[in-house]
């Protein structure tokens, strides 16, 4: 996976956002994963259309931080989510 990867939420995952934080649940295994506010924003962007770098640029602009730093953070999060089969890579 790299900054040009396009991700989408896995069909077997449901989620609920409470107080700007998402709780993801794999309905097949019962495994859950929680996301902070930025992780939740990223999760909600995962439509299978844009790259990780494009999502990072949107977040970086909103929070006025360096895009490359956000790319690194999103890649780390995406790798964790992929390991738990919460996302699919296109």
Protein Blocks (a to p, Z undefined) as FASTA:
>chain_A
ZZkbccdddfkbccddeehiacdddfknopacdddfklmmmmmmmnolacfklmmmmmmm
mnopafklmmmmmmmmmmmmmmnopaccZZ
